[in-house]
Amino acid sequence: MLDYISRRLWQMIPTMLGVVFFIFVLFHWVGGDPAYILAGKISSPEQIAHIRAQLGIDRPYYVQLWIFIKQIVTLDFGNSWSTGEPVADVILGRLGPSLTVLLPLTFLETFCAIVLALLIAYVRGSLTDGLVMTACTVGMSISILVYIILFQYWFAYQWGLFPVQGWGEHWLDNLTHYATLPILTLLVVSMAPNVRLFRSFILDEIQQDYVRTARAKGLRETRIMLVHVLRNAAIPVITYVMSNLPALLMGAFLVERFFSIPGIGREVILAVERSDFPVIKAITVYVAMATMLFNLLADLLYRVVDPRVQLR
């Protein structure tokens, strides 16, 4: 196990170098000259040259690339161009609110989707199965903006159950007060695609020979579904959940923006609007690292769920 983890960590290095080079090229050759952005519309060539010298972008490209690599190794991306705060403090300060929403959401949406998918697969081919699949298709066709507006209108304005916006200092107060409506909104949005996907995973396993053998031995259908089918269907579920976590962290920017949650997604939007390249580059690098680490975690969870899986 430790040898496998060590090899995977070493394999991440060339992958990360490729990501770093791509980010460097993208921001330096496509993103434009940040000195003109920071200097504003009314600026002199001397001011632009001074800003370029301060940022270090007047140096050769290989020197700038080496500086960028050292920033990643030391996790020090300098200061934000818009606020002057250290980029590390900006990201750490925004990570807590995002995790307050996304960790409970990930658990709830995975658990609820698996339970509902098992129930629907149990009555596969029935009228209930058809109605639920039709409802899921309709739910997937509706934009997340519609859910946000409707949930804010009914749960906040009409019924007064939750606040529309705001964020406090204590995580428990945020979780039970401010984050409840965003979590509920994202949970409803994610249920339709997750139930359809997890149902397909379960149905694929139901058609396998080991299920027919278990039925021939006289095992109850509930035991077959919960013990045999669920264990094997859990592997693609783990793959989906782990690969979706980094995207979920970035993709929650709409909810964070509409509910005024000071999270990573909202910070990405603000950084793009302000052309705050240090923050954007840091978040891009961190998301790439998180993606590779979550893939490694998924491989380890395969072994936990199914001891037959060999890590080589």
N, C-alpha and C positions, 0 to 999 in steps of 0.2 A: 504493500500500500504506500509506504513512504517513498520507495523507489519510483513508483508511478507518479506520485505527486511531484517529486523532484524533477522528473523528466518533463512533465507537463509545464512546470514553471520555467524550465530552461527553454522549452519550445515557444513560450510566450515572448521571449526576447526578440527574435527576428520578426515576429508578427508585429510587435509593438514598434520596432524600428521602422517597418513599412508604414504603419499608421502615422508615426511622427513625421516621416518624410512627406507623406501625402498632405498632412495638415499644414506643414511648413510651405509647401508649394502652393496650396490652395489660398492661404492667407497672404502670401507675398506676391504672387503673380496674378491672382484673380481678385483679391480683396482690395486692391488699390493702395495708394500711399496714405498711411494713417496720419502723416504730418499735416496734410491738407485738411483732413477731417478735424483734427484737434485745433489747428490754427484758425479755423472759421473762414467765412467768406471774405472778410477784410483782413488781409495779412500781407506781409512783405516777404520777399525771398529770404531776407536775413532771419526772420522769425521761423520760417519753414526749415531753413538749414539748422537753426538752433534746436528745434524740436526733433529733427532727424538725428542730430548728434546725441540728444538726451535719450532717445529711444534706442539708439544703437543701430538704426536701420541704414546708416550711411556706411556701414562696414561691409566687407565682402560677404557673399551669401554663405560661404562655408563657415565663416566666423559666427554669423547669426544662427545658423543651424546648430553649431556646437553650443552656443548660449542657450538655445531652446532645449537641447538635450539635457544640459546641466540643470535647467529649471525643472524638468520632469523628474530627474533623479533626486534633486533636493526638495521637490514639491514646493518650490518657491517661484511663483510666476510674477513676482513683482507686485505693483499696485494697480488698482483699477484706474483707468483713464478718466472715468466720469466722476467717481466719488473720492478717489485717492486712498481708499482702504486697501490693505493687503488682500490679494485675490484669495489666499487661503482662508482669511477671516470671512470674506464674503461668502464663499462656498460652504464653510462650516456653519455659518449662521443661517443659511438657507436650507441646509440638509435636514435639520431637525423637523421643521414644518412639513417638508415633503414626506419624510418617513412616517410622521404621525398620521398622514392620510394613507400612504401607499402600503405600509405593512399590514394594518388591519384589513385594508381593501383586498390585498393579495390573498390573505387567509380566507376571508369571507367568500370572495368570488370563486376561489378554487374549491372550497368545501361545498358551497351551495350548488355549483355547477356539476360537481361529481355526483352528489346525492340525487339531483334532479335528472341527470343523464342516466344514472342507474335505474331510476324509477321508470323513465320513458323507455329505456331498452328492455326492461322487464315486461312491459306491455307493448312491445314493438308490433307494428302492423295494425294496431287498434285505432279506434276513433280518437282516443286520448292522445296517442302518439302523433297522429296527423294534425290535430288541433294545436298541440304544443309546438310542433315544427313550423306550422303556419304562423303562429304568434311570434316565434323566433325570427322568421324571415321578415315579418312586418317590423319587428323591433330593430333589426339590423338596418332597415331602410330609412329609419328616422335619424336625423342628424343629432349629434350630441348637444348642439346649441338649443334644440327644441326641448330636450330633457332638462337642461339647465334652467331655461326660462320658465317652464311649467313647474318644476320643483321649487324654484324660488318663489313663484307666484302663490302656489297652493300651500306649501309647508311653512313658508316664512310670512308672506303678506296676508294671506287669508286666514290661516290657522294659528300663526304665531308660535309654531313649535320650535323653530330654530332661527338663529340670526342669519341674515343674508351675507354679511361681511364682518370681518374682524379677526383678531388673533391676540391671544394673551401671552403671559409669561410662563405659566405652569402647563406642562404637557398634558396632565390629566384633565385639566379644565378645557384645554384646547380639544382633546380627544372627545370628551363627552358633550361639549357645547358648540364649538365652532367647526370642528371637522366632521360632525355627524352627517350633516346634509351633503357636503361634498362626497363623503364616502358612499352614502346612499345613492347619490346620483350616478357615480361611476360604477357602483355595483349593478344597478339596473341596466346601464348601458352595456356592461360587459357580459351579462348573463346570456343574452341571445346567442352571440357567436361562440361563447365557451360551451354552452349546453349542446349546440349542434356539433362542435368539434369533438367534445368528450364522448358524446353519444356514438359518433362514428368510430372512435377508438374502441369503445366497448363492444359495438356490433362486430367489428373485425375479430375480436377475441372470441365472441360467442360462436363464430363459424369454425373455430379450430377443432382439431380432432380430440384434444384433451377434454373439451367440454362435453362432447358426445360420449366419451368414455366415462366421465363422471356421472352423466345422466344414466348410462347403462348400469352403473354400479348402484343406482338407487339413491344418490345424494339429492337432497332437496334443492330446488331451484334457487332459493335465497342463499343457501350456503355456497352454491356454485358461483353466484354473482358476486358475493361479498368476499369470498376467500380466493377463489381461483381466477375468475375473470378480472376482478378489480386489481389484483396484484400485477398481472401482466399488462393491463391497460394503463397502470400507473406510470410505466416507463415513458411512453409518448406524452403523457400529461406533464411529467416532470420536465421533459425536454421543452415543451411549450411554455410552461410557467417560468423556468429559469431563463430561457432566451427572451422572454417578454418583459422581464423585470427592468433592464436598462431602458428599453423603449417606453415602458410605463412611466419611469421616472421623468423622462423628457416629454412624454406625450400628455402629461397632466397639466400642461401650461394653460389650457383653456379654463379648466376648473379653478386653478390657482388665480388666474387673472379675474374671472368673474366673481369669485368669492374672496378676493383680496388676501389670499394666503401667501405669505412671504417665503415661497419655496423655490426650488431650483428651476422649475419650468417658467415661473414668472420672471425669475432673474435672467433667464436666457432671452426672453422677449425684450426686457429692458436693455440688456447688453447689445442686442442686435439693433434696437432703435437708436442707441447711443454710439454705435460702432465701437464698443468697448472690447477690443480684440483680446487683451489678456484674459478677461473673464471667459470669453467664448472659447478660446484655445484651451484653457484649463479644464472647463467643463467637458469639452470634446475628448480630451485625453483621459479624464477620469471615467467617462462613460465607456470608452474603449477598454480601459483596464477592468471595469466592472463587468463588461460583457465576457471577457476571457475568464475572469474568476468565477462567474456564475456558470459558465460552461464546464469548468472543472468541478464545481460543486454538484452540478447535475450528474456528472459521471460517478462521483462518489455516492450520490443518492441512489443511482441504479443498483449499486452493490448492496446497499441497505435494504432496498425493496425486494430485490431478487438475488439471493446468494449465488445463483448459477452464473451471474455475470462475472466475467473475468477481466480485471483491469490490467492491461498489458501495454 
